[in-house]
Amino acid sequence: MVFSPVTHVLFDMDGLLLNTEDLYTIGFQKIASRFDKHFTFDLKAKIMGQQGREFADVIIRELNLPLTVEEFLNELHGYLEELFPESSVLPGVSKLLYHLHNNNIPIGLATSSSRDTYELKVVKHQELFSLFKYKTWGSSDPEVKRGKPHPDIFFVAADKFPDKPKPEQCLVFEDSVNGVLAARAAGMQAVMVPDPRLDRGLTSEATLVLNSVDEFRPEDFGLPPYPA
């Protein structure tokens, strides 16, 4: 396959850089279990990439939970305060981020998370996430009007680069269907690293689908190759 060369790279976080999607699932199921409901992977796939209030509303409606959005999020936050600091970095992530940083490729974080949950997630990974000079937290940034699959977050994130790259100059890394749709709607190429349980028929909008970040070949997109 032939891909267009890029100069800037944007990264989602949950489920791509860190295993925090698994931790969210634990929290969601704890809430659902109180009402004898089951949080399924199909529901998970539907909400991945959304902002907090958006996914809370969907879960409440889909599972018919007797909670307001605020009640749901407050209960969830209590669980995640314990879970998130134990997050782990996913395979290939450190290698790629340090490689891009060391080769002066501008990188940015474009996560739907809020600033406060981000801080919990990176407690043990400060050095790695310090590589991101430009960060966008979708649930906290007033400029991000709509969550993924809308393109807002990627336009805002790209605009933080001082040289203001065009959308076609940006490559997005995502794990969710909503994230890929947002990247494509922004006019950017999207490398998708989906959960292995996801129906591969839902990955068709991605520019490239990988099983792991470890499989990525930077030179395929005109970026410096890993050293031999």
N, C-alpha and C positions, 0 to 999 in steps of 0.2 A: 504494500500500500504506500501511496505517496501523500505526505502531509505538507502543509505550508509551514515555512520557517517562522519562528516566533522570537521575540526579544525579552518578554516579561512573562512571569508565571504566577498564577494565583492559586491558592490552596484552600479547600474546605478543611475542616478540622475533625469533627466527630465521625468516627468510622473510617476515616482516611489516614489521618496522622496518629490519632489515639484511639484506643478501644472503647471510647466513651459511649458509642451507640449501644454496646452491650450493657453498660451501666445504666443508661436511660431505661432500657428494657426491664431491668430488675426493678427500678423505681416505679415504672408504669404498672408492672404486674403486682407489686405490693399494694398499690391503690386499688386496682381492679379486684384483687382477691378479697378485699374487705366487703365487696358486694357480690361475691361468688361469680365474678366475670373473668374471662380469660383474654389477655392481651395477645393477639395473634401476630404472626409475622406479616400476614397480608395487611393488617392495619399498620404495622410498623413501616412497611414499604410506602404506604400512602402518606405518612406524615414526615418521613425523613427529609431534612432540609428546611422544614418550616420553622418559623419563629415560635417562641414559647406560647403566646396567647393563641396562635393559630393551631398548633398541634393539640393544646389542651382542649380547645373547643371541639375539634374533630373527635378526640378520644371520648369526651363526655357524651357527644351525640351518638357515636357508633356503639358504645357500650351502655348507653342509657344510664349514666351515673348521676345520682342525686347530688351533684356538686356544682358550684359556680366555677368559672374559670379561675377566679382568685383563690378559692378554696383548694382546687386541684393543684395549682402551682405552688401554693404555700406548703401543702403536704409533700409534694414532690421534692421541693427544695430541701426539706428536712432529711429526706433519704439521701439525696445527692450530695449533701454536705459531708456525709460519711463515705460515700462511694467514690466521688471524683478524685480526691487526693491520691487514690490508689491506681489511677489510670496508668496505662503502659503505652509505649510507642510501638507502632505497628512495623512489620518487616520492611526494610528498604527505605524507610522514611529518613532516618538520620543521614544515611549515605547520600541520598539525593539532595537534601537541604544543604548539607555542608558543601557538596560539590557545586551547586549553583551559587552559593554564597562565595565560595573561594574563587569562582570564575567571574565574579562581579555581575551575575545575572540578577536583575531586580526581582525580588519575590515579595508577595503580599499574602496576608491571611484574610480570607473572606468567609467568616463563619456566621451562621444564624444565631449562635449563642449570644447571651448577654455578657457584659464585661465581668460581672461578679461570678458567673459560673465558669467563665474562661479562667479566672484567677484560681479557682478551686482545681480545675483540671490540670493546670501546668505547675502546680506546687513542686513536683519532683523533676520538672523538665525546663527549668528556667533558662539554662544555657542554650538549649535547642531553640526555644521560642524567641530568644533574644536575637536570633538571626533575622526575624521578621521586623524590618524597620517600619513597615506599613501594615497596620491591622485594622480590620473593619468588623465590628460586632453588630450583626444585623438587628438583634433584639434591643440594643441600646442606642444605636445610631439613628438620630431623627431624620437623617438624609435617606435612610433605607425605608421607604414608605411601605413597600410590600415585600413579603418573604418569597423565597423560592417556591414555585417555578418562575416567578416574575424575575426579570433581569436586573432589578434595581441594585442589588448588593454588588454585582460585578461592575456596573458602571461606577458606583461610588468607590469601590476598591481600586479600580484602574486609575481613577482620577487623582488618587493620592500619590501616585508616582510623579515625581517632579517633571519628567519629560512628557507626561500626558500621552501615553501610547494609544494608538487606534485599537479598536476591538480585535481586529485581525492580527495584531501583533501579540496578543495575549493568549496564553494557554492556561486552561483551568483543569485542576485535578479535583475530582468529585467521586463520591461513592453512591450517591442517591440519584434516583430518577428525577426528582424535583430539581436537584442541583444541576444535572446535565441539561435539563430543559431550560433552566435559567441561563446557563452559560451560552447555549446555542441561541437563545432569544437575544442575548447581548451581542451576538455576532462573533463569538469566540469559539475556538476549538476546545474540545473537552475530552480528557483522558478519564475514563471511568474505571474504578476498582470496586466493583459491587460486592455485596455480601454474597457468599456462595449459594445461599438459599434463594436468591432472587431469580425469578423467571428471566432467562436470557432474552426472551422476546421483548422485554421491557428496556433493553439496552440499545435499541436500534439508533437512537439519536446521538449516541456517543461517537466521537471521532475515532477513538481507539478504546478497546475494552481489555483490561489486564486482570490477572488473578491476584497480583500483588504489585505494590509500588516497586518492588525489587526487580520486576521484569522490564521496567521502563528503560528505553534506549534514548538518551538525550539527543543524540545526533539525528534521530528520525525527524526531529522538529527544528533542526538547524542549531541546536545548542551544543556546547562543547561536550565531547564524549568523555566517559569515565576513563581515567588513566589505565593503561594496559597492566 
